[in-house]
Amino acid sequence: MRRFLFSAACAATALALAGCASAPPADAVVAPNAKLVVQGIPPIPQALAERVQRYNDFRGHGFADWHPTQREMLVLHRGDSDATAQLYRLAAPGGMLERLTAEPDPVAEASWEPQAGRYIVFARGRGGNEATQLYRLDPATRQATLLTDADQRHDFIGWLHGSSRLLYGSVPLDRTADGGRRAAIDTTLWLTDPLAPEGRRQVAVLPGAGWFGGAISYDDRTLAITRYVSATESEAWLVDLASGERRRVLPAPGETLKASHFPVAFRPDGSGLLFISDRAGEFRELMLLALADGRITRISAHIPWDVSGVAASEDGRWIALQANVEGRDELRLFDGRTLKEAALPPLPAGSIGSAVFDRRRGELAFSTNSAQGPSRLHSLDLTSGRVAGWTMPYTPPGLDTTRFGEADIVRWASFDGRTISGLLHRPPARFTGPRPVLIQIHGGPEGQATVGFMGRYNYLLQELGVAIVQPNVRGSEGFGKTFLSLDNGMLREDSVKDIGALLDWIATQPGLDASRVLVAGGSYGGYMTLAVATHYAERIAGSVDDVGISHFVTFLQNTESYRRDLRRAEYGDERDPAMRAFLDRISPLSNAGKIRKPLFVVQGLNDPRVPYTEAEQIVAQVRANGTPVWYLRAENEGHGFQRKENADWRFYAFVRFAEQVLLGR
């Protein structure tokens, strides 16, 4: 619960801020809750919180699963009394949500027992630690039973088709290793009956930590699983569920091709495997591997964009895929027998999120979101072509989100002549003159700025008149595998130069003010933010680093062991002397003396990806150099703030920082 310092007249009511009829005293402030460590941040005026408050409470819906025998959904949603996303049951389109979980930590995913829906299995970590555990939930009693070993991290893979047995993968955690670190990591595959988890059977032990996802054959004999090597290389393997023996099928044995391969579904008759790959060109396509002779059929070669997701109906009749068209996902439908594209009826506007077929009815659930609102759920009946709306997102009273404008795609030339693109969100026309700019850099690094709802950041657009640019620098996905690899290894700072070119472009735009630019980003975007602050200190007004890498060597040494080799493939291996010297030279911590504009650093104490020490070492060094630093650390968060009370206070502080450095308030 947020802790506010109310005036005496309002304190007894214990209402939300909007409940106070009279204006707060001029010196009233919003105190951080007990889990927030605050350093260097000035008091947050209650008046600021009241202005921002309604932009802090947009609530959309995520799809979790179809019920196996009834036309109803499992939904992920943050209700009005929830701090994080919880699990709800939705019995009909437009119906009332029935809460199934109520915990401080968010539910990550959930699935019904597939035969009769007797129970639910869901995944959840604790305090942002990402040490995901699996639980069995009784929907009648709401009682949850732990199914997995708390000393490991577990990933849901899928159910067998002919029984209620569940396949999942597990990797050990550093806290269980000598010295808190492991030299090598294995992934163990387990098959379990969630009603008798003590009888689980070990299927196989796979070397490394990059094994995930995949599909189970309809005869329950084979698992197709991805072995992830890097953003531009992954393999498809088949694992015999009886013997545990494994064999690589993509690339084929003896094939030296390096490309991405992601298995997604077996054909119902077992003859083939659907997979996504960029082996034939720049973009990821949907393909079919014939298991008898290795022949590959390209299904979506006519779509010149990445296929970002695929769903196949249980009977093999339909295949739905999502095509990432410059950051906007479009739904495409294919006949599962002829492999030809089929026509779709008109769909609700917005970018498509998850798409999942009902196992028995052939109905397709999908989500949409747009600049006008967060995620909402729909379904498409492929027999009738009828589209049903299942949920409506919550929008705070008094906000007309239909007036929120769509982003424009903008492009600029970088230092080497390469065209870089991004999304530009313009404030309403009532804000005249050149507008201050927030450059918001995505993480990954192989992430992507995509069109959709801006959430809290609509406050900056709608109330402060700040323009927002979300760049897709080199290394971003969605623009082909060549573009994706342009920041690897020794090329790391070329992506930083793309932001320098963006600053040049901003200076040519009459509607943007190049003298008032704030740079912000999270995770890898946090590194980019710090790097921009060292390279272009005189061209920015300040920077905000959320859970960012401050030194690549210490990051690689201290990130969770199950992630280390996967990150070395992207950033370089710090054990190589030449690479170590390069990483040390380009790291923001090594260049902290160049950061001369105000810095705001945000971190979760339990972050397994970018340890909190990355934040604290940059805070200490920049502060020692005499540059103002605000620091906010949450003791119950990990890689980003998920709890509403923490995210609210973090945004209040962000707004105050933006007002100070951009607007001079």
CORUR-V267037 format. One record per backbone hydrogen bond with DSSP energy under -0.5 kcal/mol. NH is the residue of the N-H (numbers start at 0). CO is the residue of the C=O. E is the energy in kcal/mol with one decimal. If there is no record, write none. Layout:
# CORUR-V267037
((NH/CO/E) (NH/CO/E))
This chain:
# CORUR-V267037
((2/30/-0.5) (3/1/-0.6) (4/28/-1.3) (5/3/-0.9) (9/6/-1.0) (10/6/-1.8) (11/7/-0.7) (12/9/-1.2) (13/9/-0.8) (13/10/-0.7) (18/15/-2.2) (19/16/-1.7) (20/18/-0.6) (27/24/-2.0) (29/43/-2.8) (30/28/-0.7) (35/32/-1.9) (36/34/-0.5) (36/632/-3.6) (37/35/-0.6) (38/630/-2.7) (41/39/-0.5) (43/29/-0.5) (44/42/-0.7) (45/27/-2.5) (48/44/-1.8) (49/45/-2.3) (50/46/-1.6) (51/47/-2.2) (52/48/-2.3) (54/51/-2.1) (55/52/-2.0) (56/53/-0.9) (58/393/-2.0) (60/374/-1.9) (61/75/-2.9) (63/73/-2.5) (64/73/-1.2) (66/71/-2.5) (71/69/-1.9) (72/89/-2.6) (73/64/-3.0) (74/87/-3.0) (75/61/-3.1) (76/74/-0.5) (76/85/-2.4) (77/59/-0.5) (78/76/-0.8) (81/78/-1.6) (85/76/-2.8) (87/74/-2.8) (88/97/-2.7) (89/72/-2.8) (90/95/-0.5) (93/389/-1.6) (94/91/-2.4) (97/88/-2.7) (98/96/-0.6) (99/86/-3.0) (100/86/-1.3) (106/84/-2.2) (107/122/-2.9) (108/122/-0.7) (110/120/-2.3) (112/118/-2.8) (116/112/-1.4) (119/136/-2.1) (120/110/-2.8) (121/134/-2.1) (122/108/-2.5) (123/132/-2.1) (124/105/-0.5) (128/125/-2.1) (131/129/-1.9) (132/123/-2.5) (134/121/-2.6) (135/144/-2.8) (136/119/-3.7) (136/134/-0.5) (137/142/-2.4) (138/136/-0.7) (141/137/-2.5) (144/135/-2.6) (146/133/-2.9) (147/133/-0.7) (149/147/-0.5) (151/148/-1.8) (152/170/-3.1) (153/131/-2.1) (154/168/-2.7) (156/166/-2.1) (157/166/-1.9) (159/164/-2.6) (165/191/-3.4) (166/157/-3.0) (167/189/-2.3) (168/154/-2.4) (169/187/-2.1) (170/152/-2.3) (172/150/-1.4) (175/172/-1.5) (176/173/-2.1) (179/176/-2.0) (180/177/-0.8) (186/205/-3.1) (187/169/-2.5) (187/185/-0.5) (188/203/-3.0) (189/167/-3.1) (190/200/-2.5) (191/165/-2.6) (193/163/-0.6) (193/191/-0.7) (195/192/-2.6) (196/193/-0.5) (198/195/-2.0) (199/196/-1.6) (200/190/-3.0) (202/188/-3.0) (203/188/-1.0) (205/186/-3.5) (205/203/-0.5) (207/184/-2.1) (211/225/-1.8) (214/223/-2.2) (216/221/-2.8) (219/216/-1.9) (222/238/-2.4) (223/214/-3.4) (224/222/-0.5) (224/236/-2.5) (225/211/-2.1) (226/234/-2.6) (227/209/-3.7) (227/225/-0.6) (228/232/-2.0) (229/232/-2.6) (232/229/-1.1) (233/258/-2.4) (234/226/-2.5) (235/249/-2.8) (236/224/-2.5) (237/246/-2.9) (238/222/-2.9) (239/244/-3.2) (240/220/-2.5) (240/238/-0.6) (243/239/-2.8) (246/237/-2.1) (248/235/-2.6) (249/235/-1.8) (254/251/-2.8) (258/256/-0.6) (261/275/-2.5) (263/273/-2.8) (264/273/-1.3) (266/271/-2.7) (269/266/-2.3) (272/288/-2.1) (273/264/-3.4) (274/286/-2.4) (275/261/-2.2) (276/284/-2.3) (277/259/-0.9) (280/277/-1.2) (284/276/-3.6) (286/274/-3.1) (287/296/-2.2) (288/272/-2.7) (289/287/-0.6) (289/294/-3.1) (290/270/-2.2) (290/288/-0.6) (291/270/-0.6) (293/289/-2.4) (296/287/-2.6) (298/285/-2.6) (298/296/-0.5) (299/285/-1.4) (302/299/-2.1) (303/301/-0.7) (304/302/-1.0) (305/323/-0.6) (306/283/-1.8) (307/305/-0.7) (307/321/-2.6) (308/321/-0.9) (310/319/-2.9) (312/317/-2.5) (315/312/-1.7) (318/333/-2.2) (319/310/-3.2) (320/331/-2.8) (321/308/-2.4) (322/329/-2.6) (323/305/-2.9) (323/321/-0.5) (324/322/-1.2) (324/327/-2.5) (325/323/-1.0) (327/324/-1.2) (329/322/-2.4) (331/320/-2.9) (332/341/-0.6) (333/318/-2.9) (334/339/-3.0) (335/316/-2.8) (335/333/-0.5) (338/334/-2.3) (341/332/-3.2) (350/368/-2.7) (351/328/-2.6) (352/366/-2.8) (355/364/-2.4) (357/362/-3.2) (361/357/-1.0) (363/379/-2.5) (364/355/-3.3) (364/362/-0.6) (365/377/-2.2) (366/353/-1.3) (367/375/-2.0) (368/350/-1.4) (369/372/-2.0) (372/369/-1.6) (375/367/-2.1) (377/365/-2.7) (378/387/-2.0) (379/363/-2.6) (380/385/-2.8) (381/361/-0.7) (381/379/-0.8) (384/380/-2.8) (387/378/-2.6) (389/376/-2.6) (389/387/-0.5) (390/376/-1.4) (393/58/-2.9) (398/395/-1.5) (399/397/-0.5) (400/398/-1.0) (402/399/-1.6) (403/400/-1.7) (407/423/-2.6) (409/407/-0.6) (409/421/-2.6) (411/419/-2.6) (413/417/-2.7) (416/413/-1.9) (419/411/-3.0) (420/471/-0.7) (421/409/-2.1) (422/469/-2.2) (423/407/-3.1) (424/422/-0.6) (424/467/-3.3) (425/423/-0.6) (430/427/-1.9) (431/429/-0.8) (434/510/-2.7) (436/515/-2.7) (437/466/-2.9) (438/436/-0.5) (438/517/-3.0) (439/437/-0.7) (439/468/-2.7) (440/438/-0.6) (440/519/-2.9) (441/470/-0.6) (446/442/-1.3) (449/447/-0.6) (450/326/-1.7) (456/453/-1.7) (457/454/-1.9) (458/455/-2.5) (460/456/-1.4) (461/457/-3.5) (462/458/-2.4) (463/458/-1.2) (465/459/-2.7) (466/435/-2.6) (467/424/-2.1) (468/437/-2.8) (469/422/-2.8) (470/468/-0.6) (471/420/-2.9) (472/470/-0.6) (474/482/-1.6) (475/472/-1.7) (476/446/-1.6) (480/281/-1.7) (483/479/-1.8) (484/480/-1.1) (484/481/-0.7) (485/482/-1.2) (487/484/-1.4) (488/569/-1.4) (490/487/-2.3) (491/488/-1.6) (493/490/-2.0) (494/490/-0.5) (494/491/-1.1) (496/492/-1.9) (497/493/-1.1) (498/494/-0.9) (498/495/-0.7) (499/495/-1.5) (500/496/-2.3) (501/497/-1.6) (502/498/-2.3) (503/499/-1.7) (504/500/-2.3) (505/501/-2.9) (506/502/-1.6) (507/503/-0.5) (507/504/-1.6) (508/505/-1.5) (509/507/-0.6) (511/508/-1.8) (512/434/-2.8) (513/511/-0.8) (515/512/-1.7) (517/436/-2.8) (518/541/-1.9) (519/438/-2.9) (520/543/-1.7) (521/440/-0.9) (522/545/-2.4) (524/521/-2.2) (525/522/-0.8) (526/522/-1.6) (527/523/-2.5) (528/524/-2.1) (529/525/-2.4) (530/526/-2.9) (531/527/-2.8) (532/528/-2.1) (533/529/-1.2) (534/530/-2.4) (535/531/-3.0) (538/535/-1.9) (539/536/-0.8) (540/516/-3.7) (541/516/-0.8) (542/597/-1.9) (543/518/-2.3) (544/599/-2.9) (545/520/-2.7) (545/543/-0.6) (546/544/-0.6) (546/601/-3.1) (548/522/-0.7) (554/550/-2.4) (555/551/-2.5) (556/552/-2.0) (557/553/-1.6) (558/554/-2.2) (559/607/-2.2) (562/559/-2.1) (563/559/-0.9) (564/560/-0.6) (566/562/-2.0) (567/563/-2.2) (568/564/-1.5) (569/566/-0.7) (570/566/-3.1) (571/567/-2.0) (573/571/-0.7) (575/572/-1.8) (576/574/-0.5) (579/575/-3.1) (580/576/-2.3) (581/577/-2.0) (582/578/-3.0) (583/579/-2.4) (584/580/-2.1) (585/581/-2.1) (586/582/-1.1) (588/549/-2.7) (589/586/-0.8) (590/586/-0.7) (590/587/-1.0) (591/588/-1.1) (593/590/-2.2) (594/591/-1.7) (595/593/-1.0) (597/540/-0.5) (598/627/-2.1) (599/542/-2.2) (600/629/-2.9) (601/544/-2.7) (602/631/-2.3) (604/633/-2.9) (605/636/-2.6) (606/603/-1.3) (610/608/-0.7) (613/610/-2.2) (614/610/-0.6) (614/611/-0.6) (615/611/-2.2) (616/612/-2.1) (617/613/-1.1) (618/614/-2.4) (619/615/-2.2) (620/616/-1.8) (621/617/-2.5) (622/618/-2.3) (623/619/-2.0) (624/620/-1.2) (625/622/-1.7) (626/621/-1.7) (629/598/-2.9) (630/38/-2.9) (631/600/-2.5) (632/36/-2.5) (633/602/-2.2) (634/34/-3.0) (634/632/-0.5) (636/633/-0.9) (637/639/-0.9) (638/127/-0.6) (639/637/-2.0) (643/82/-2.2) (646/642/-2.8) (647/643/-2.9) (648/644/-1.4) (649/645/-2.6) (650/646/-2.0) (651/647/-2.3) (652/648/-2.3) (653/649/-2.3) (654/650/-2.9) (655/651/-2.3) (656/652/-2.5) (657/653/-2.9) (658/654/-2.9) (659/655/-2.0) (660/656/-2.6) (661/657/-2.6) (662/657/-0.8) (662/658/-1.0) (663/659/-0.6) (664/658/-2.0))
